[in-house]
Amino acid sequence: MNLQLSEEQQLLRDMLEKAFARQCTLAHLRNSEALGHDAETWVLFNEFGLPLLRVPEAQGGVGAGLVEAVVVAEALGKFAPVIPGVEMMVAARLLALLGADDVLQGVADGGIALFALDDAAVRRQQVIAHASSADLILFRLGEEIRILSGPVAGESTDIGGLGARLVDFDGDGGRLVAQGRDAVQAYEAAVEEWRLLNAARIAAAAQKSLFDAAEYAKERHAFGRPIGSFQGLAHPMADRLVDVEGASLLILRAIEAISQNADNAAGLVSLASWWAGQAARPATVLGMRVLGGYGVTMEYSAQTYFRRVAAWSLLAGDPDEELQRAASRMWFGGKAHLPDSGENDIRFDFPEHALSLAEEVRAVFAEHATPEKRDWSFGSDDGHDVDLFKKLGAKGLLFPDWPTEYGGRSADVLAVAAVRGVYVEFGWNDTVVAVTELVGRALIDHGSDKAKREIVPRMARGELYGSLGYSEPSCGSDLFAVQTRATRDGEGWVINGQKMFTSQGHLANYSLMVTRTGEDKHKGITLFAAPLDQPGYRCDPIETVGGERTNTTFYDDLRVPDELRIGEVDGGVKVLAAALAREQGSMELFIGSLQEMVKSGVEWSHGSDQNGQKRSASHRVRSVLASVAARLEVLHALHRRALWAASTGDQKKHFGPSGKLFGSEAMIECGEMLMALTAPDSLFSGNTVLGKIEREYRRSIAATIYMGSSEVQRSIIAETGLGLPRTRN
């Protein structure tokens, strides 16, 4: 797994950003729009050799891969010059593949070559950005590839300020440059390459708009505070940042899939293209609104990104058509010719050692998961599968990241994630395991030697379980406001208080208990592994709308020896921060839910409606399925980013919360879409195709609350991802 640009790619990015930052001032951009072309920046673009970036070296080009082209596209989006940079890189490579070396030489000398996205035999008139400054425009006419000479005259203006023209590709016009199957396939692959690079340009523009808005929100004050400290502004910005960063990651996932010739590569290209526009358009609108009235003036750059993104994201037509392409390619036999990715070191895949460990777990599940057990697992309210846990524990696979001396395999974070993916694959509830892992890991990292020796190995064998004593009736997610008190009593402690939503409290032997031992809100917190098999502990069940059991738990003079204290007295913040970071970095639950929804929705679509028509033929069915799949793929990418960062020590504080926020909110959104699409049959519960969607929808609400509510995640993202002032006291 590797999500790091190479040193050369980083140098390319830095070089372009420095050059464009000097060149592309707001005044310069406005003047260029008035002319329909930025001649000065175009000269700079050519001096860097970027038009020939993707042209093979044998034909005088750089021979770079798609990732390098994405780096260039992102710089073009971030600084928004009025030049056809993306279009030129794609067109030049296409000319090279078609063998039009004489035409390519003109491009190498600074000429501007563009191309039409659609077959002119099907769509004769097409909007072409930068046509007002083009020297030539490539277009497809059935089995032929032709060239129309430019520039295209006209007085029209467009929202993006891109010198766009409505071009009529007359079948009798243009010079023939190639024909036949190979030429058409090369042209189709070029269009797919444009979709990816255009998406990268769009996402980068939206991200720059958000960061510009964040800078303004830190300086602008209202009611005596920076406006960025108001959650009504910060939280929507956090949402949009996650969406846009997810778009950038999904583009890289698509490139990886192309490089591996994966079956879903073409579908991922369409999903990435669609999602970039879906994420970026509202982000740039918000970028303007943060600035208030200034945002709509031409004196600020917010309007530039709004206009550019609107134009770039709609050049290919109705975005719903991209969803149709995605659905066709993902599930219904659609094919596409894709560009060569070139050299690619970006990897979202798990490394071999992680896959090997997951295979061991898969073998245990394959033997254990009988049809009867699967039915039990679907209907269980807590997922307490003692037999499975002991089978895994006997092989050191229940908590594989724990040191071997305590019953684990000393596995790294990537291997653990691959193992958790097996639970998702088999549709098994891993809540008991996930919660116990947090308790055991806290003991391993911060507990006494005696606790490590006596408790942790038994947890690893599946003999003891844990719960989390976090939330309370009066403080909810604000763990630093807990009132459950631990008081010194000789060599030990006595705990009194109440906890709410103590999942696994009816199964647990020990609870990771957050208690108050001092008066300072943050410094007066101490954690314990409180033993529950004693008088003074009471656990009352709470039924939830999702069919999952949780509990309210009471502690009446509960005695805890000091050896079960975790961390220093009044020093629980450090322990708690580590536990919360581990909890927020786990996104398998949300991935599993969305996978179940997609799988069930596609299976349902293969059936017929009451009129005997295949549901999969419906545009709406395909649009909904593809939009759900897009969110699943974005979540996959966010998850792998957090894992990769954790494995390399390059973790940013908003990576984990981004996945948690996106995944839980996507559960609700996707559940609503699929419930409506399949209504009224979706109203019934049970272990059926639509019953699975119904269950996930019911469970989606709770997903936005536990492990830190969506509001808490948004605050963390706003503060650490966008650098906004603290939104919480």
VOGU-3710 file (C-alpha; in Angstrom, 3 decimals, decimal comma):
1> mnlqlseeqq> 0,000/0,000/0,000  1,364/3,393/-0,963  -0,466/6,705/-1,341  2,641/8,880/-1,436  3,681/10,710/-4,583  7,193/9,933/-5,718  9,930/12,498/-5,175  9,817/13,410/-8,865  6,041/13,860/-8,770  6,309/16,087/-5,716
11> llrdmlekaf> 8,971/18,173/-7,453  6,693/18,524/-10,479  3,824/19,641/-8,257  5,963/22,148/-6,367  7,438/23,577/-9,573  4,026/24,117/-11,137  2,490/25,611/-8,027  5,306/28,117/-7,647  5,134/29,129/-11,293  1,339/29,366/-11,452
21> arqctlahlr> 1,155/31,228/-8,144  3,316/33,988/-9,593  1,524/34,050/-12,907  -2,160/33,491/-12,153  -3,150/36,487/-10,076  -6,834/37,343/-9,939  -6,313/40,388/-12,132  -4,425/38,310/-14,666  -7,175/35,679/-14,736  -9,840/38,335/-15,330
31> nsealghdae> -7,897/39,868/-18,206  -7,373/36,438/-19,733  -11,067/35,642/-19,564  -11,836/38,838/-21,445  -9,521/37,638/-24,215  -10,681/34,023/-24,058  -7,125/32,741/-23,637  -4,098/33,257/-21,384  -1,253/33,485/-23,879  1,434/34,133/-21,258
41> twvlfnefgl> 0,566/31,120/-19,117  0,237/29,023/-22,265  3,835/29,883/-23,164  4,880/28,872/-19,653  2,928/25,608/-19,957  4,782/24,840/-23,194  8,187/25,788/-21,773  7,679/23,115/-19,129  6,990/20,582/-21,902  3,586/19,756/-20,470
51> pllrvpeaqg> 1,593/19,428/-23,731  3,772/16,415/-24,564  3,757/15,004/-21,021  1,847/11,864/-22,031  3,337/11,491/-25,502  5,687/8,459/-25,775  9,380/9,297/-25,620  9,932/7,687/-29,030  7,757/10,441/-30,511  9,455/13,289/-28,705
61> gvgaglveav> 7,350/13,335/-25,538  8,007/12,801/-21,849  6,267/9,416/-21,663  4,808/10,151/-18,228  2,033/8,197/-16,566  -1,469/9,143/-15,538  -0,434/10,065/-12,000  1,945/12,730/-13,328  -0,861/14,016/-15,543  -3,115/14,180/-12,472
71> vvaealgkfa> -0,470/16,266/-10,689  -0,547/18,734/-13,593  -4,343/18,723/-13,742  -4,559/19,487/-10,022  -2,245/22,471/-10,441  -4,432/23,706/-13,305  -7,490/23,396/-11,094  -5,867/25,073/-8,116  -4,762/28,158/-10,068  -7,451/28,123/-12,789
81> pvipgvemmv> -5,563/29,642/-15,748  -7,555/30,120/-18,950  -5,650/27,513/-20,923  -6,652/24,084/-22,270  -3,957/22,261/-20,298  -5,866/19,042/-19,627  -7,331/18,946/-23,108  -3,934/19,553/-24,684  -2,183/16,736/-22,795  -4,874/14,275/-23,861
91> aarllallga> -5,092/15,474/-27,461  -1,319/15,342/-27,941  -1,158/11,742/-26,756  -4,069/10,845/-29,012  -2,319/12,379/-32,026  0,776/10,350/-31,199  -1,205/7,110/-30,929  -2,932/7,847/-34,228  0,421/8,313/-35,898  -0,290/11,919/-36,877
101> ddvlqgvadg> 3,301/12,996/-36,318  3,050/15,980/-38,674  0,146/17,379/-36,673  1,878/16,530/-33,418  4,847/18,644/-34,470  2,583/21,662/-34,637  1,485/20,962/-31,083  5,110/20,666/-30,004  5,693/24,130/-31,493  2,990/25,669/-29,309
111> gialfaldda> -0,167/24,945/-31,259  -3,441/24,205/-29,477  -5,171/20,900/-30,222  -8,555/20,028/-28,720  -11,013/17,192/-29,219  -14,737/16,523/-29,083  -16,043/14,173/-26,427  -18,881/12,578/-28,394  -19,131/10,850/-31,743  -20,182/13,541/-34,237
121> avrrqqviah> -22,253/10,917/-36,024  -24,456/10,868/-32,924  -24,061/14,446/-31,670  -23,159/16,777/-34,491  -23,096/19,969/-32,440  -20,937/19,973/-29,313  -19,675/22,546/-26,834  -15,878/22,721/-26,972  -14,024/24,702/-24,316  -11,207/26,931/-25,637
131> assadlilfr> -12,438/26,493/-29,224  -12,010/30,252/-29,694  -8,229/29,825/-29,484  -7,801/26,334/-30,968  -5,599/25,596/-33,955  -7,372/22,300/-34,537  -10,105/20,140/-33,052  -10,064/16,361/-33,321  -13,434/14,687/-33,669  -14,781/11,228/-34,254
141> lgeeirilsg> -17,232/10,545/-37,051  -18,263/6,922/-36,801  -15,165/4,869/-37,680  -13,181/7,929/-38,753  -11,054/10,395/-36,810  -10,966/13,818/-38,419  -9,518/17,247/-37,724  -11,400/20,519/-37,934  -9,269/23,624/-38,326  -9,637/26,412/-35,767
151> pvagestdig> -10,085/28,820/-34,189  -13,882/28,799/-34,080  -15,337/32,264/-34,441  -18,218/33,554/-32,388  -19,317/36,074/-29,790  -20,665/33,692/-27,166  -19,602/33,849/-23,530  -19,666/30,933/-21,111  -19,958/30,662/-17,339  -16,416/29,345/-16,970
161> glgarlvdfd> -14,769/32,086/-19,036  -13,171/29,334/-21,118  -13,697/30,650/-24,647  -16,172/27,850/-25,346  -18,026/27,580/-28,642  -20,864/25,442/-29,949  -19,075/23,660/-32,792  -20,896/22,082/-35,730  -18,980/19,013/-36,926  -20,258/18,750/-40,483
171> gdggrlvaqg> -19,731/15,235/-41,768  -18,261/16,574/-44,997  -15,740/18,781/-43,212  -12,388/18,187/-41,631  -9,276/16,326/-42,613  -9,190/12,542/-42,192  -6,247/11,486/-39,996  -7,126/7,898/-39,058  -9,863/5,328/-39,306  -10,733/1,824/-38,237
181> rdavqayeaa> -11,138/-0,050/-34,975  -7,726/0,783/-33,481  -8,186/4,488/-34,145  -11,650/4,510/-32,595  -10,416/2,619/-29,538  -7,569/5,113/-29,088  -10,075/7,970/-29,311  -12,399/6,356/-26,763  -9,485/5,805/-24,388  -8,543/9,476/-24,753
191> veewrllnaa> -12,039/10,521/-23,699  -11,751/8,303/-20,588  -8,376/9,863/-19,792  -9,965/13,302/-20,077  -12,691/12,245/-17,636  -10,061/11,374/-15,012  -7,892/14,447/-15,520  -10,892/16,750/-15,651  -12,109/15,241/-12,382  -8,694/15,914/-10,821
201> riaaaaqksl> -8,836/19,517/-12,030  -12,345/19,944/-10,615  -11,517/18,474/-7,207  -8,382/20,596/-6,838  -10,287/23,776/-7,685  -12,949/22,990/-5,103  -10,368/22,217/-2,451  -8,580/25,516/-3,105  -11,920/27,318/-2,840  -12,513/25,745/0,573
211> fdaaeyaker> -9,049/26,582/1,886  -9,375/30,168/0,684  -12,711/30,381/2,475  -11,150/28,910/5,612  -8,458/31,592/5,614  -11,131/34,261/5,391  -13,169/32,596/8,156  -10,190/32,741/10,492  -9,744/36,482/10,003  -13,340/37,705/9,708
221> hafgrpigsf> -14,993/38,347/13,073  -18,657/38,561/14,037  -20,146/38,835/17,524  -16,622/39,039/18,919  -15,437/35,718/17,451  -13,878/34,470/14,208  -16,742/33,284/12,024  -14,855/30,016/11,472  -15,541/29,125/15,110  -19,293/28,944/14,467
231> qglahpmadr> -20,391/25,380/13,830  -23,071/26,559/11,420  -20,252/27,542/9,084  -17,451/25,144/10,090  -19,497/21,949/9,897  -20,701/22,360/6,287  -17,125/23,191/5,319  -15,954/19,952/6,948  -18,537/17,978/4,981  -17,429/19,508/1,719
241> lvdvegasll> -13,732/18,963/2,465  -14,291/15,249/3,055  -16,283/14,946/-0,166  -13,624/16,711/-2,221  -10,689/14,848/-0,699  -12,614/11,653/-1,353  -12,904/12,667/-5,003  -9,137/13,104/-5,329  -8,535/9,711/-3,734  -11,114/7,999/-5,942
251> ilraieaisq> -9,285/9,256/-9,036  -6,114/7,560/-7,819  -8,056/4,383/-7,090  -9,323/4,394/-10,669  -5,770/4,794/-11,994  -4,631/1,876/-9,852  -7,462/-0,227/-11,231  -6,456/0,693/-14,803  -2,838/-0,249/-14,100  -3,990/-3,645/-12,800
261> nadnaaglvs> -6,461/-4,200/-15,647  -9,129/-4,685/-12,978  -12,669/-5,604/-13,971  -14,085/-2,533/-12,256  -11,595/-0,059/-13,746  -13,967/1,446/-16,331  -16,722/1,731/-13,751  -14,372/3,506/-11,340  -13,443/6,034/-14,029  -17,108/6,975/-14,449
271> laswwagqaa> -17,737/7,036/-10,705  -14,689/9,270/-10,148  -15,787/11,614/-12,933  -19,317/11,895/-11,554  -18,341/12,192/-7,903  -15,826/14,984/-8,546  -18,555/17,220/-9,937  -21,054/16,104/-7,316  -18,603/17,033/-4,546  -17,082/20,152/-6,081
281> rpatvlgmrv> -20,121/22,151/-7,166  -21,593/22,585/-3,665  -18,082/23,099/-2,252  -17,488/26,124/-4,469  -20,938/27,512/-3,695  -20,106/27,252/0,002  -16,735/28,864/-0,683  -18,591/31,915/-1,936  -21,154/31,959/0,868  -18,495/31,920/3,577
291> lggygvtmey> -17,280/35,246/2,213  -20,785/36,668/2,337  -21,350/39,515/-0,076  -17,662/39,599/-0,978  -17,957/36,093/-2,354  -20,151/37,138/-5,247  -17,972/40,063/-6,277  -15,418/39,790/-9,053  -12,793/41,171/-6,668  -12,471/37,806/-4,900
301> saqtyfrrva> -11,409/34,481/-6,383  -14,330/32,499/-4,906  -16,476/33,269/-7,950  -13,680/32,071/-10,252  -13,701/28,579/-8,754  -17,486/28,494/-8,755  -17,599/29,324/-12,460  -14,711/27,084/-13,500  -16,077/24,061/-11,656  -19,558/24,600/-13,071
311> awsllagdpd> -18,153/24,668/-16,590  -15,657/21,825/-16,254  -18,132/19,507/-14,532  -20,856/20,048/-17,141  -18,799/20,008/-20,342  -19,618/16,337/-20,880  -23,352/16,951/-20,495  -25,906/15,867/-17,910  -23,994/14,270/-14,980  -26,694/11,601/-14,753
321> eelqraasrm> -25,407/10,186/-18,033  -22,130/9,457/-16,269  -24,037/7,498/-13,649  -25,687/5,514/-16,416  -22,267/4,689/-17,848  -20,981/3,715/-14,429  -23,899/1,352/-13,756  -23,592/-0,226/-17,173  -19,888/-0,820/-16,689  -20,135/-2,042/-13,095
331> wfggkahlpd> -22,969/-4,549/-13,380  -24,674/-4,737/-16,760  -21,980/-5,665/-19,254  -20,866/-2,230/-20,409  -17,324/-1,997/-21,772  -14,887/0,844/-22,309  -11,438/1,278/-23,790  -9,142/2,778/-21,193  -5,859/4,654/-21,467  -2,524/3,168/-20,548
341> sgendirfdf> -1,739/4,231/-16,986  2,015/4,318/-17,459  4,211/3,675/-14,457  2,174/3,765/-11,265  3,412/3,315/-7,707  0,131/4,331/-6,044  -1,376/1,297/-4,335  -4,541/0,991/-2,275  -4,234/-2,801/-2,050  -3,210/-4,585/1,120
351> pehalslaee> 0,343/-5,967/1,109  0,916/-9,696/0,810  1,504/-10,318/4,517  -1,866/-8,727/5,337  -3,688/-10,769/2,706  -2,017/-13,946/3,986  -3,222/-13,352/7,537  -6,716/-12,542/6,258  -6,702/-15,846/4,377  -6,130/-17,708/7,632
361> vravfaehat> -9,142/-15,981/9,147  -11,175/-16,643/6,019  -10,492/-20,365/6,385  -11,900/-20,324/9,934  -14,993/-18,439/8,781  -15,547/-20,740/5,807  -15,761/-23,720/8,124  -17,794/-21,944/10,780  -20,310/-19,947/8,725  -22,928/-22,589/7,995
371> pekrdwsfgs> -26,325/-21,448/6,669  -27,749/-21,862/10,151  -24,977/-19,775/11,662  -25,491/-17,091/9,006  -29,184/-16,864/9,888  -28,274/-16,613/13,560  -25,727/-13,888/12,880  -28,226/-11,841/10,863  -30,784/-11,944/13,670  -28,415/-11,540/16,615
381> ddghdvdlfk> -28,726/-8,332/18,610  -25,123/-8,406/19,851  -23,105/-10,769/17,615  -21,730/-12,713/20,584  -20,437/-15,775/18,716  -18,486/-17,591/21,420  -17,562/-20,593/19,272  -16,119/-18,429/16,494  -14,224/-16,196/18,881  -12,600/-19,179/20,601
391> klgakgllfp> -11,669/-20,762/17,267  -9,970/-17,550/16,202  -8,422/-17,069/19,639  -6,861/-20,512/19,574  -4,920/-19,471/16,452  -3,978/-16,022/17,726  -6,378/-14,439/15,224  -9,002/-12,860/17,467  -6,790/-9,840/18,168  -3,963/-10,320/15,678
401> dwpteyggrs> -2,228/-7,011/16,430  -1,637/-7,921/20,068  1,884/-9,104/20,902  2,435/-12,843/20,626  3,223/-13,020/24,352  -0,370/-11,954/25,046  -2,009/-14,255/22,504  -1,879/-12,242/19,300  0,265/-12,324/16,165  2,022/-8,943/16,501
411> advlavaavr> 0,371/-7,969/13,217  0,523/-4,428/11,871  -2,404/-2,103/11,245  -2,759/-3,160/7,601  -3,012/-6,837/8,468  -5,594/-6,120/11,152  -7,690/-4,154/8,681  -7,480/-7,007/6,171  -8,689/-9,402/8,882  -11,595/-7,116/9,777
421> gvyvefgwnd> -12,478/-7,152/6,100  -13,162/-10,874/6,395  -15,867/-10,164/8,990  -17,383/-7,765/6,456  -17,077/-10,318/3,668  -19,069/-12,883/5,651  -21,516/-10,315/7,042  -20,504/-11,026/10,640  -20,976/-8,618/13,517  -17,572/-7,799/15,012
431> tvvavtelvg> -18,713/-5,328/17,675  -17,822/-7,617/20,579  -14,347/-8,087/19,144  -13,862/-4,406/18,306  -14,880/-3,241/21,777  -12,819/-5,855/23,590  -9,842/-4,948/21,422  -9,983/-1,372/22,705  -10,015/-2,532/26,320  -7,202/-5,025/25,810
441> ralidhgsdk> -5,066/-2,575/23,828  -5,423/0,028/26,589  -4,182/-2,560/29,092  -1,266/-3,562/26,859  -0,162/0,025/26,280  -0,911/1,572/29,665  -1,871/-1,163/32,142  0,013/-2,841/34,971  2,161/-5,900/34,378  -0,234/-8,016/36,458
451> akreivprma> -3,252/-6,943/34,400  -1,384/-7,711/31,200  -0,458/-11,170/32,409  -3,809/-12,164/33,910  -6,437/-10,462/31,757  -5,114/-9,841/28,259  -4,231/-13,472/27,339  -7,703/-14,632/28,400  -9,265/-11,950/26,211  -7,087/-13,137/23,344
461> rgelygslgy> -8,438/-16,690/23,811  -12,053/-15,481/23,743  -12,630/-16,194/27,433  -13,082/-12,608/28,641  -14,758/-9,612/27,009  -14,825/-5,868/27,464  -17,202/-2,936/27,265  -16,734/0,823/27,063  -17,858/2,942/30,008  -17,837/6,275/28,227
471> sepscgsdlf> -21,167/8,055/27,757  -23,314/9,262/30,644  -26,899/10,556/30,845  -25,769/14,134/31,371  -22,767/14,494/29,065  -23,218/12,394/25,920  -20,155/12,662/23,681  -18,383/15,164/25,941  -16,293/12,608/27,786  -14,488/15,290/29,739
481> avqtratrdg> -17,756/16,156/31,468  -18,176/12,706/33,055  -19,529/12,615/36,589  -18,992/8,935/37,434  -16,477/9,250/40,236  -13,608/7,059/41,350  -12,525/7,625/44,953  -9,390/6,302/46,641  -10,043/3,608/49,234  -6,849/2,203/50,689
491> egwvingqkm> -4,931/0,323/47,994  -7,828/0,503/45,578  -10,699/2,601/44,273  -14,453/2,764/44,623  -16,535/3,784/41,603  -20,026/5,265/41,769  -22,115/6,504/38,884  -24,059/5,575/35,768  -23,130/4,987/32,141  -25,382/5,023/29,108
501> ftsqghlany> -25,251/3,087/25,838  -22,801/0,560/27,232  -22,748/-1,854/24,324  -21,588/-5,337/25,385  -22,221/-4,371/29,008  -24,257/-7,579/29,433  -21,376/-9,685/28,094  -18,358/-7,892/29,475  -16,075/-8,961/32,279  -14,206/-5,649/32,278
511> slmvtrtged> -15,195/-2,128/31,309  -12,839/0,555/30,054  -14,209/3,089/32,503  -13,788/6,840/32,181  -14,068/8,355/35,663  -13,616/11,664/37,403  -10,845/11,753/39,991  -10,158/15,495/40,026  -12,020/18,750/39,578  -10,219/20,014/36,477
521> khkgitlfaa> -12,366/19,158/33,458  -9,521/17,737/31,390  -6,846/16,880/33,917  -9,188/15,234/36,406  -9,909/12,112/34,328  -8,644/8,611/35,157  -9,327/5,352/33,320  -9,767/1,874/34,766  -10,366/-1,653/33,533  -13,191/-2,057/36,005
531> pldqpgyrcd> -14,035/-5,699/36,898  -17,773/-6,288/36,484  -18,204/-9,771/37,980  -18,992/-8,425/41,447  -21,762/-6,863/43,507  -22,293/-3,203/42,780  -22,679/-3,624/39,010  -26,062/-3,597/37,337  -26,805/-3,787/33,606  -30,263/-2,970/32,196
541> pietvggert> -30,995/-3,589/28,510  -31,933/-0,867/26,020  -33,585/-1,839/22,754  -32,731/0,224/19,696  -34,489/0,881/16,405  -31,692/-0,980/14,632  -32,353/-4,173/16,573  -29,010/-3,884/18,334  -28,856/-4,223/22,080  -27,159/-1,632/24,202
551> nttfyddlrv> -27,406/-1,021/27,948  -27,549/1,425/30,770  -25,146/0,407/33,529  -24,961/1,356/37,191  -21,980/1,310/39,538  -22,683/1,285/43,261  -19,481/1,152/45,320  -17,827/-0,911/42,590  -14,370/-1,874/43,842  -11,365/-1,677/41,572
561> pdelrigevd> -7,806/-2,562/42,634  -5,197/0,019/41,714  -3,477/-2,523/39,476  -6,451/-2,133/37,108  -5,908/1,580/36,763  -4,925/2,419/33,178  -2,414/5,232/32,955  -1,662/7,868/35,545  -4,092/9,250/38,079  -5,698/12,338/36,517
571> ggvkvlaaal> -3,814/11,460/33,319  -6,593/9,714/31,431  -6,624/12,188/28,552  -3,623/10,535/26,920  -5,099/7,044/27,216  -8,513/8,193/26,070  -7,106/10,032/23,049  -5,340/6,872/21,886  -8,482/4,782/22,348  -10,671/7,276/20,476
581> areqgsmelf> -8,165/7,494/17,609  -8,221/3,704/17,223  -12,015/3,661/17,362  -12,451/6,420/14,757  -9,968/4,779/12,402  -12,106/1,656/12,113  -14,480/2,004/9,163  -15,222/-1,633/8,345  -18,707/-1,393/9,836  -19,706/1,350/7,402
591> igslqemvks> -18,024/-0,368/4,467  -19,877/-3,568/5,280  -23,189/-1,770/5,456  -22,749/-0,007/2,113  -21,497/-3,211/0,485  -24,622/-4,993/1,697  -26,798/-2,237/0,283  -25,072/-2,280/-3,110  -25,120/-6,067/-3,335  -28,786/-6,273/-2,375
601> gvewshgsdq> -29,763/-3,400/-4,652  -28,046/-4,945/-7,673  -29,578/-8,358/-6,956  -33,018/-6,754/-6,743  -32,427/-4,892/-10,020  -31,962/-8,155/-11,917  -35,603/-9,006/-11,265  -38,690/-7,731/-13,098  -41,316/-5,198/-12,104  -45,066/-5,864/-12,080
611> ngqkrsashr> -45,216/-5,181/-15,810  -42,603/-7,793/-16,547  -39,926/-5,217/-17,374  -36,379/-5,699/-16,139  -35,747/-3,232/-13,340  -32,131/-2,839/-14,460  -33,361/-1,179/-17,675  -34,651/1,787/-15,683  -32,526/4,937/-15,746  -33,523/5,742/-12,192
621> vrsvlasvaa> -32,568/2,297/-10,929  -29,160/2,599/-12,532  -28,627/6,129/-11,239  -29,436/5,197/-7,654  -27,280/2,070/-7,691  -24,320/3,933/-9,179  -24,606/6,854/-6,754  -24,617/4,404/-3,830  -21,610/2,603/-5,326  -19,779/5,924/-5,691
631> rlevlhalhr> -20,103/6,580/-1,975  -18,904/3,073/-1,183  -15,810/3,570/-3,345  -15,081/6,973/-1,788  -15,346/5,394/1,662  -12,968/2,605/0,603  -10,470/5,259/-0,471  -10,815/7,302/2,732  -10,378/4,126/4,773  -7,235/3,067/2,943
641> ralwaastgd> -5,813/6,574/3,309  -6,252/6,424/7,080  -4,706/2,940/7,207  -1,758/3,906/5,034  -1,111/7,044/7,081  -1,282/5,079/10,336  1,114/2,453/8,981  3,668/5,067/7,902  3,323/7,423/10,863  2,073/10,166/8,559
651> qkkhfgpsgk> -1,401/10,288/10,071  -3,278/13,584/9,901  -5,759/14,152/12,685  -8,724/14,489/10,341  -8,139/11,275/8,370  -9,936/8,931/10,779  -12,826/11,306/11,519  -13,258/11,901/7,768  -13,951/8,229/7,154  -16,201/7,916/10,178
661> lfgseamiec> -18,230/10,982/9,184  -18,506/10,059/5,523  -19,287/6,400/6,160  -21,982/6,922/8,751  -23,693/9,738/6,860  -23,512/7,704/3,642  -25,336/4,873/5,407  -28,301/7,165/5,975  -28,232/8,745/2,532  -27,830/5,469/0,660
671> gemlmaltap> -30,396/3,740/2,837  -32,931/6,456/2,068  -32,286/6,222/-1,670  -32,571/2,448/-1,800  -35,573/2,271/0,515  -37,408/4,722/-1,743  -36,278/3,006/-4,929  -37,532/-0,413/-3,805  -40,667/0,748/-1,942  -43,086/-0,488/-0,803
681> dslfsgntvl> -41,477/-3,948/-0,741  -38,580/-2,480/1,235  -40,810/-1,964/4,271  -40,568/-5,592/5,386  -37,901/-6,890/7,751  -36,107/-10,211/7,530  -33,101/-11,985/6,073  -34,124/-11,278/2,475  -32,659/-9,171/-0,319  -34,678/-6,086/0,574
691> gkiereyrrs> -34,813/-6,977/4,263  -31,059/-6,453/4,394  -31,447/-2,919/3,021  -34,225/-2,248/5,526  -32,025/-3,394/8,409  -29,054/-1,288/7,338  -31,311/1,741/7,017  -32,620/1,288/10,558  -29,105/0,918/11,868  -27,764/3,930/10,001
701> iaatiymgss> -29,002/6,521/12,490  -27,057/5,047/15,384  -23,941/4,904/13,203  -23,864/8,713/13,117  -23,913/8,852/16,919  -21,616/6,198/18,392  -17,813/6,406/18,126  -18,309/10,160/18,318  -21,297/11,838/16,708  -21,124/13,346/13,253
711> evqrsiiaet> -21,114/16,789/14,844  -18,008/15,926/16,853  -16,301/14,553/13,742  -17,150/17,710/11,794  -15,581/19,874/14,479  -12,389/17,803/14,436  -12,191/17,952/10,633  -12,860/21,692/10,529  -10,171/22,377/13,116  -7,470/19,962/11,945
721> glglprtrn> -8,246/19,597/8,242  -9,084/23,227/7,438  -7,277/24,942/10,292  -10,407/26,705/11,527  -10,640/27,995/15,097  -11,880/25,623/17,776  -15,645/25,191/17,567  -16,082/23,535/20,971  -15,466/24,677/24,538
//
